[in-house]
Amino acid sequence: MPIYAVMCSACGKQDEIHRSFDRYNELPQCCGQSMVRVISAPMVMGDIQPYKSMIDGTIVNSRSRHREHLKTHGCLEVGNEKLMAKKPEPPPGLKETLIRIANEKLH
């Protein structure tokens, strides 16, 4: 979804908005009037710098090669790993304790 820079003509407040192309003309209100779009520079993220792998000594010179290299060798990139939520284990004997209490209350 594109990000657009907008500014209030009255107070000068600037903001960034996310809009799909079909909502291009929907602009937020500020000071009782619609904000106007302003031209802003796009953010361009460069590729990673080449480095020598500590795993096998090969040169890795792109982000896609870096991810492929880590995956091939069974490594995870810290910060990008998918964390698996562990289901908490009940304390030992909980089931038996609940059954015992339920039976005591019923009798």
Secondary structure per residue as TSV (DSSP state, phi and psi in degrees):
chain	resnum	aa	ss	phi	psi
A	1	M	-	360.0	129.2
A	2	P	-	-66.2	150.4
A	3	I	E	-110.9	130.5
A	4	Y	E	-118.7	141.4
A	5	A	E	-90.5	134.7
A	6	V	E	-131.3	157.9
A	7	M	E	-144.1	145.3
A	8	C	-	-84.6	127.0
A	9	S	T	-68.9	-27.2
A	10	A	T	-81.5	-51.7
A	11	C	T	-106.2	-11.8
A	12	G	-	84.5	3.6
A	13	K	-	-61.2	135.1
A	14	Q	E	-115.6	151.2
A	15	D	E	-155.6	166.8
A	16	E	E	-117.2	137.8
A	17	I	E	-124.9	150.5
A	18	H	E	-104.4	123.2
A	19	R	-	-141.9	139.5
A	20	S	-	-76.5	163.1
A	21	F	G	-61.2	-32.0
A	22	D	G	-73.5	-11.7
A	23	R	G	-112.7	24.3
A	24	Y	T	-53.8	-39.5
A	25	N	T	-86.3	-3.5
A	26	E	-	-82.8	108.6
A	27	L	-	-114.9	146.4
A	28	P	-	-69.7	160.6
A	29	Q	E	-97.0	145.1
A	30	C	E	-151.9	136.5
A	31	C	T	55.0	33.0
A	32	G	T	78.9	8.8
A	33	Q	E	-141.1	163.0
A	34	S	E	-70.0	139.8
A	35	M	-	-72.4	161.4
A	36	V	E	-113.5	150.0
A	37	R	E	-73.5	143.7
A	38	V	E	-123.8	151.4
A	39	I	-	-78.1	130.8
A	40	S	-	-134.7	155.2
A	41	A	-	-77.4	140.9
A	42	P	-	-73.4	153.1
A	43	M	-	-91.3	122.2
A	44	V	-	-117.7	123.6
A	45	M	-	-98.9	123.2
A	46	G	-	-73.8	165.6
A	47	D	-	-74.5	168.1
A	48	I	-	-74.0	156.5
A	49	Q	-	-76.3	143.2
A	50	P	-	-58.8	143.9
A	51	Y	E	-145.7	160.7
A	52	K	E	-93.5	126.1
A	53	S	-	-66.8	134.9
A	54	M	T	-79.1	-12.0
A	55	I	T	-77.9	-52.2
A	56	D	T	-134.6	5.1
A	57	G	-	82.1	2.3
A	58	T	-	-77.3	159.7
A	59	I	E	-89.2	126.6
A	60	V	E	-108.1	120.9
A	61	N	-	-124.5	14.4
A	62	S	S	-153.6	158.2
A	63	R	H	-62.3	-40.3
A	64	S	H	-66.4	-39.4
A	65	R	H	-66.7	-35.9
A	66	H	H	-61.0	-49.4
A	67	R	H	-64.0	-42.0
A	68	E	H	-62.3	-43.4
A	69	H	H	-61.5	-46.4
A	70	L	H	-62.8	-43.3
A	71	K	H	-64.3	-41.8
A	72	T	H	-59.5	-36.9
A	73	H	T	-98.4	11.9
A	74	G	T	68.1	29.8
A	75	C	-	-104.4	157.8
A	76	L	-	-114.3	142.3
A	77	E	-	-85.6	117.2
A	78	V	T	-60.7	128.9
A	79	G	T	100.2	-19.9
A	80	N	T	-114.3	3.1
A	81	E	-	-73.3	152.5
A	82	K	-	-92.2	119.2
A	83	L	-	-86.6	134.1
A	84	M	-	-96.7	124.2
A	85	A	-	-73.5	126.1
A	86	K	-	-89.2	135.5
A	87	K	-	-74.7	125.5
A	88	P	-	-65.1	139.6
A	89	E	-	-85.1	135.3
A	90	P	-	-69.7	153.0
A	91	P	-	-60.7	148.8
A	92	P	T	-60.9	136.2
A	93	G	T	83.5	2.1
A	94	L	H	-63.3	-45.0
A	95	K	H	-59.8	-46.4
A	96	E	H	-63.6	-39.9
A	97	T	H	-63.5	-43.1
A	98	L	H	-64.7	-41.3
A	99	I	H	-63.5	-43.1
A	100	R	H	-62.8	-45.3
A	101	I	H	-65.0	-42.4
A	102	A	H	-61.9	-42.9
A	103	N	H	-66.1	-37.4
A	104	E	H	-65.0	-38.9
A	105	K	H	-72.3	-31.5
A	106	L	H	-79.0	-22.4
A	107	H	-	-102.8	360.0
